[in-house]
Amino acid sequence: MRKRRPPIRPPGRALPLTEADRAQCDRALAQLYVRRQIDEAQLARRVELLNRALTRADLRQVFEGLPFPVLATPPAPARPKGVARFSAEPAKADRALVVQLAKTFGVGVVFAGVIIATNPSMMLLLVLLVVTGGNMFLAYRDWAKKRRSE
């Protein structure tokens, strides 16, 4: 007989259960007990489920067959000003450097291809390497000056 696994929750989908949500649900269960809609055994079982709940989706088991309490909508996490949208996204100045370096490198590769195709001279390739490397260094130096002055 195969062992049944619990369903896998997709990451980032379920809202986490906050302490304020947990307190709101606890009050709702207490009111249901006072109104005699649930007995003491049900209250104990549902409180135990509530204490184990990690996300708002877990509350479905707690309030199965009962009115679901209205929970406050969590505010969307604010992104600090000046922070990139994604952690891997470079800042605007960094993107400008990458574009400049890519352009310089691309031109160097094209010229190297032309030199190799027309006149395979190692001296010309060496000069091209020095010029391309120098231009890339100057682009980096200008970027570093701008970065320091900000």
ROVORO-465521 format. One record per residue (C-alpha): residue in one letter; x, z, y. Coordinates in Angstrom, 3 decimals. Each point is the difference from the previous one (the first is absolute). Layout:
# ROVORO-465521
<torlo A; <X; Z; Y>>,
...
***
This chain:
# ROVORO-465521
<torlo M; <0.000; 0.000; 0.000>>,
<torlo R; <1.396; -1.030; 3.369>>,
<torlo K; <0.476; 2.639; 2.638>>,
<torlo R; <-2.039; -0.749; 3.084>>,
<torlo R; <1.920; 0.015; 3.280>>,
<torlo P; <-1.476; 1.075; 3.315>>,
<torlo P; <-0.724; -2.876; 2.371>>,
<torlo I; <2.833; -0.888; 2.339>>,
<torlo R; <-0.846; 0.334; 3.658>>,
<torlo P; <1.238; -2.803; 2.203>>,
<torlo P; <2.579; 1.416; 2.439>>,
<torlo G; <-1.134; 0.547; 3.552>>,
<torlo R; <-3.700; -0.555; -0.731>>,
<torlo A; <-1.365; 3.522; -0.425>>,
<torlo L; <-0.039; 2.249; 3.021>>,
<torlo P; <1.785; 3.290; -0.612>>,
<torlo L; <-2.101; 3.134; 0.066>>,
<torlo T; <0.946; 2.144; 2.991>>,
<torlo E; <-0.407; 3.758; 0.281>>,
<torlo A; <-2.821; -0.546; 2.505>>,
<torlo D; <-1.800; -2.253; -2.520>>,
<torlo R; <0.527; 2.583; -2.732>>,
<torlo A; <-1.418; 2.769; 2.222>>,
<torlo Q; <-3.012; -2.175; 0.908>>,
<torlo C; <-0.697; -0.653; -3.696>>,
<torlo D; <0.425; 3.682; -0.813>>,
<torlo R; <-2.594; 0.902; 2.650>>,
<torlo A; <-2.358; -2.679; -1.350>>,
<torlo L; <0.289; 1.407; -3.530>>,
<torlo A; <-0.634; 3.513; 1.302>>,
<torlo Q; <-3.147; -1.179; 1.804>>,
<torlo L; <-1.222; -1.732; -3.143>>,
<torlo Y; <0.518; 3.248; -1.929>>,
<torlo V; <-1.836; 2.037; 2.642>>,
<torlo R; <-2.914; -2.477; -0.135>>,
<torlo R; <0.049; 0.403; -3.796>>,
<torlo Q; <0.585; -3.695; -0.619>>,
<torlo I; <2.931; 0.911; -2.258>>,
<torlo D; <0.594; 3.116; -2.077>>,
<torlo E; <3.096; 2.179; -0.155>>,
<torlo A; <1.552; -1.851; -2.964>>,
<torlo Q; <-0.449; -3.362; 1.710>>,
<torlo L; <1.454; 1.422; 3.210>>,
<torlo A; <3.085; 1.259; -1.828>>,
<torlo R; <0.502; -3.340; -1.797>>,
<torlo R; <-0.462; -2.037; 3.191>>,
<torlo V; <2.307; 2.267; 2.026>>,
<torlo E; <2.652; -0.418; -2.688>>,
<torlo L; <-0.414; -3.800; 0.197>>,
<torlo L; <0.210; 0.227; 3.786>>,
<torlo N; <3.245; 1.968; -0.180>>,
<torlo R; <1.502; -2.657; -2.298>>,
<torlo A; <-1.198; -2.937; 2.120>>,
<torlo L; <2.744; -1.929; 1.781>>,
<torlo T; <-1.954; -2.825; 1.609>>,
<torlo R; <-3.463; -0.515; 1.439>>,
<torlo A; <-0.825; -2.154; -3.011>>,
<torlo D; <0.487; 3.075; -2.209>>,
<torlo L; <-2.924; 1.645; 1.788>>,
<torlo R; <-2.466; -2.221; -1.894>>,
<torlo Q; <0.409; 2.267; -3.035>>,
<torlo V; <-0.428; 3.129; 2.111>>,
<torlo F; <-3.303; -1.114; 1.552>>,
<torlo E; <-1.404; -1.939; -2.961>>,
<torlo G; <-3.789; 0.218; 0.225>>,
<torlo L; <0.156; 1.851; 3.324>>,
<torlo P; <-0.138; -1.138; 3.623>>,
<torlo F; <3.456; -1.009; 1.175>>,
<torlo P; <1.219; 1.861; 3.116>>,
<torlo V; <0.796; -1.967; 3.141>>,
<torlo L; <3.755; 0.108; 0.517>>,
<torlo A; <1.779; -0.741; 3.249>>,
<torlo T; <1.572; -3.443; 0.158>>,
<torlo P; <3.769; 0.418; 0.054>>,
<torlo P; <1.676; -1.555; 3.012>>,
<torlo A; <2.150; -3.031; -0.651>>,
<torlo P; <3.665; 0.979; -0.008>>,
<torlo A; <1.432; -0.786; 3.408>>,
<torlo R; <3.118; -2.113; 0.077>>,
<torlo P; <2.550; 1.352; 2.458>>,
<torlo K; <0.709; -2.316; 2.900>>,
<torlo G; <3.025; -2.192; -0.496>>,
<torlo V; <0.012; 0.336; -3.778>>,
<torlo A; <-0.107; -3.186; -2.038>>,
<torlo R; <-3.248; -0.717; -1.835>>,
<torlo F; <1.707; 0.009; -3.366>>,
<torlo S; <3.050; 2.101; -0.712>>,
<torlo A; <1.901; -3.105; -1.128>>,
<torlo E; <-0.947; -1.978; 3.102>>,
<torlo P; <2.932; -0.297; 2.398>>,
<torlo A; <-0.343; 0.756; 3.694>>,
<torlo K; <-0.385; -2.913; 2.435>>,
<torlo A; <3.657; 0.130; 1.098>>,
<torlo D; <1.127; 0.051; -3.634>>,
<torlo R; <-2.131; -3.051; -0.781>>,
<torlo A; <1.587; -1.832; 2.939>>,
<torlo L; <3.455; 0.731; -1.434>>,
<torlo V; <-0.977; -1.182; -3.464>>,
<torlo V; <-1.456; -3.226; 1.416>>,
<torlo Q; <3.110; -0.645; 2.096>>,
<torlo L; <2.315; 0.637; -2.952>>,
<torlo A; <-2.112; -2.227; -2.260>>,
<torlo K; <0.064; -2.838; 2.540>>,
<torlo T; <3.766; 0.237; 0.430>>,
<torlo F; <0.577; 0.167; -3.749>>,
<torlo G; <-2.367; -2.925; -0.598>>,
<torlo V; <1.802; -2.187; 2.532>>,
<torlo G; <3.319; 0.951; -1.588>>,
<torlo V; <-1.256; -0.963; -3.470>>,
<torlo V; <-1.317; -3.342; 1.271>>,
<torlo F; <3.296; -0.821; 1.703>>,
<torlo A; <1.928; 1.077; -3.099>>,
<torlo G; <-2.109; -2.393; -2.069>>,
<torlo V; <0.684; -2.832; 2.445>>,
<torlo I; <3.750; 0.733; 0.007>>,
<torlo I; <0.147; 0.108; -3.795>>,
<torlo A; <-2.041; -3.204; -0.346>>,
<torlo T; <1.961; -2.045; 2.548>>,
<torlo N; <3.532; 1.366; 0.099>>,
<torlo P; <0.812; 2.743; -2.478>>,
<torlo S; <2.583; 1.711; 2.163>>,
<torlo M; <0.779; 3.644; -0.597>>,
<torlo M; <1.308; 0.340; 3.554>>,
<torlo L; <-3.338; -1.061; 1.511>>,
<torlo L; <-1.875; 2.360; -2.345>>,
<torlo L; <2.273; 2.845; 1.071>>,
<torlo V; <-0.638; -0.752; 3.676>>,
<torlo L; <-3.748; -0.129; -0.701>>,
<torlo L; <0.187; 3.359; -1.790>>,
<torlo V; <1.800; 1.588; 2.970>>,
<torlo V; <-2.451; -1.467; 2.531>>,
<torlo T; <-3.082; 0.991; -2.027>>,
<torlo G; <1.346; 3.489; -0.675>>,
<torlo G; <0.908; 0.422; 3.666>>,
<torlo N; <-3.466; -1.022; 1.139>>,
<torlo M; <-1.591; 2.407; -2.477>>,
<torlo F; <2.253; 2.807; 1.242>>,
<torlo L; <-0.920; -0.756; 3.644>>,
<torlo A; <-3.699; 0.076; -0.876>>,
<torlo Y; <0.466; 3.376; -1.671>>,
<torlo R; <2.024; 1.360; 2.934>>,
<torlo D; <-2.702; -1.046; 2.494>>,
<torlo W; <-2.675; 1.583; -2.188>>,
<torlo A; <1.992; 3.245; -0.258>>,
<torlo K; <0.407; 0.153; 3.812>>,
<torlo K; <-3.761; -0.433; 0.485>>,
<torlo R; <-0.704; 2.631; -2.648>>,
<torlo R; <2.310; 2.540; 1.648>>,
<torlo S; <-1.489; -0.571; 3.449>>,
<torlo E; <-3.576; 0.688; -1.196>>,
***
